[in-house]
Amino acid sequence: MPSFFRFPILAGLATSALALLSAAGPAQADRIRNPTAVFAGLDKITGRIISFEVAIDETVQFGALQLTPRVCWTRPPTEAPQTDAFVEVDEVTVKNEYRRIFTGWMYAASPGLHGVEHAIYDAWLTDCKGGTELVVDPKEPEAPPAEDPRRPRTPPRDASQPLPGQQPAQPSPGGRIDVEPPRGVPVQPQRPSQRFFPTNPAPGRDPYMGGN
C-alpha cells in the first residue's frame, strides 16, 4: 500500500482516541449552595405534618428533636435535579438529656431512606432555597489513609460483651438475651432559635421554654 494512505488512517485513529479520553474524563457536577433548608415534620400522635425553614448552622426544635443543617445543596436547571443537606439531629429525652441520633446527608428525593424516624416525631428534608452561589466541580472527600500492614489490628469485639456505658445483657425467663439498644451519643444542650410543638411537650423537653 502506498505510504500516502497511512497518514489519514493514523490521524483518524488519533482523533478517535482523543474523543474517547475526553468522554471518559470526569464531568463537572455544578451545585448551588443555599442559605436555607426546608424540612417537614410529622407528629405521629395527631398525624399533623408541618413545614418549617431552618437557616444553615441554625438550630430549631421540632417536638423532641433539634435539627441543625450544616450545608444545603441544589442543582442548576442544566443539571439533573438533586437536593440534599448535611444535618445533625439531637433528641431531648424525658430526662432532659441531649443525644445525637443522626448525623449525615438527607435527600429530598428519598425521604423514607434518609429521614429521621423517632417514636413520636419524624423529620425529613423537602427543599433548599435562597441560593445564588454556584460551586463548580466540587472535590470529593479524600479517602482515609491505607492501614499500615505492620500495625497490629484490633481484635474483633465480642458481640456478647456490652459496650462501654451499656448495661450488660439480661437473660429473659425464656432464655433469650435482650440487649438494650444504644440511644445516641450524649451532646451538649443547644439553645434553639425556634420551637415547633405540634403536641404539648413532656416536662423537661424544652429547658428554655419561656426564655428569651
N, C-alpha and C positions, 0 to 999 in steps of 0.2 A: 504494500500500500504506500502511495507517495507520502512523503513527510508532511506536506501542507495540510493533510486531513487530520493530523494528530492534534494540532493546536485548538481548533474548535471543540474537539471532544474533551480535551483537558480543561478548557475554560468552562464548559458545561458542567463537568464534574465538580470543579471548584465552586461554582455558583450554587450547585445543589448542596454541597457540604456547608457553605455559609448559611444557607437558608435553614438547614436543619439545626445548626448551632443556635441561630437566633430564635428559632421556635422553641428550643429546649431550655433557653435561658430563663431565669426567674422573672415572673411577671410582677409588675408593680401592683400592690394592693393599697389603693388610696383609702384613707379613713378620715372621718371628721370627729374632732374632739368636741364634746358637748359639755356645757356647764351644769346641766340639769338632767337628772334621771327621773323617770316616771314609773311608779310602782302601782300594783293593785294588791289589795289586801282582803282576805276572806275571813270573816268571823263565823266559825262553824256552829256557834250556839244559835245565832239568829239567821244565818245564811246570807248576811249582808255583805256586799262587796263594795269597797270604796277605792277611789283612785287618789293618789297623793304624789306631789312632786318633792324631790329632795335635791338640794344643791350638792355638788361634789365636795367631799370632806365634811359635809354636814351630817349630824346625827339626829334622826327623828325616832319617835317611839310609836309603834302600832301595837296596841294591846300590850302583850308581854314581850314584844320583840323590839329591839333597837337596830335600825338599819343605817349604815354609813357607806355610801358609794364612794369609791376612790377614783374611778375613771368611767366614762360612758362614751361608747363609740357608735357611729352610724357610718353608712357608705354614701358616697355621692350618687346622683342619678345614673351616672355612666357605669357604676359597678353593680354587682349582684347585691340585692338588699340583705343586710345583716345588722342587727342591733344587739350589742352586748355591753355588759358593765361588770366591773370587778367590785364586789360588795362584801362587806363584813357585817355579820348579823350576830347580835348578842341576845341572850334570853335573860329576863329578870324573873327569878324564881319567886315562889311564895315566901321564901325565907330571905328575900331581898339580896340574893346572891346574883352576881353577873357572870354569865358563862358564854364563851364564844362557841356557837353551834354551827356556824357556816362561815367560810372564807373561800371565795372563789368567783368564777365567772357565771353570770346569769345571761341567758339568751332569750330574747323576746320571742323568737320563733319556736322555742320548745320550752314553755314554762313548766310543763309537767316533769321534765327531766332535770331542769336547772333552777328550780324554785326552792323555797324554804317551807318545809312541812312541819307543823307544830301540832300539839294536841288540841289547841283551840284556834290558833291563828296560822294562816298560810300567807305568804307574800311572794310575789314574782315580778320580774321586770316586764314592762309593756312598751317603753319608748325612751328615747333620749332626745332632748330638744335644746334649741338655742345655740347650736354650734356653728361657727364660721371658720375655725382653724382647720385647714386641710393638712394632714400628715401623709406624706408620700412614702411608700415602700418602707414601713417600719421594720426595724430589725427584730428578728426573733430572739427570745432569751437564750443566752449561752447554755450549752449543755453542761451538766455537772462534770467535774474532773473525773477522769478514769481512776478506778480504785487501784491502789498500789498492790500488786500481787504479793509483795513481800510482807505486807501488813497482815497480821493475823485477823481473821474475820471473827465477828462477834457470833457466838453460838446462838442458834435459834432459840427463841423464848418458849418455854413450856406453856402450852395453852391452858394447862390445868392450874397454873400458878396465877394469882391475881396481880393486876397491875399496881404500881405504887399508888397508895392512897385509896385503893379499891378494896371493898370488903371481900374476904375470902368466900368462895362459893359454898353455899349451904345445901346439903342434900335434902330433898323433899321426902315426904313419907313414902312415896312410891319408888325411891331410889334414884330419881332423876336429879341432876345437879343444875341449879339455876344460878346463872352469873348475872349480876346487876350490870346493865349496860352503862357505858360512860355517858355523862350528861354535859359534855363540853369542857372546855378549858377555862378556868377562872380568869377573869379580866377585871381591870379597874372600872368603876362605875363611870358612865358617860352622862353628861347633862344634856338631854335632848332639847333642841330648839323648838320643836313642835311635837304635839302629842295627839294621837288619834285613838280614842277608846270606843269602839263600836258597842261594847258592853261595859257594865260597871266593873272597874278593875278590882282585883282582890286586894285586901290590905297589904301594904308593903310593896306593891308592884311599881309604884312611882314615888320614890322618896322626895322628889322635887315638886310634887303636886301642890299647887298653891304658891310656889316660889316664883320669883321674877326671872 
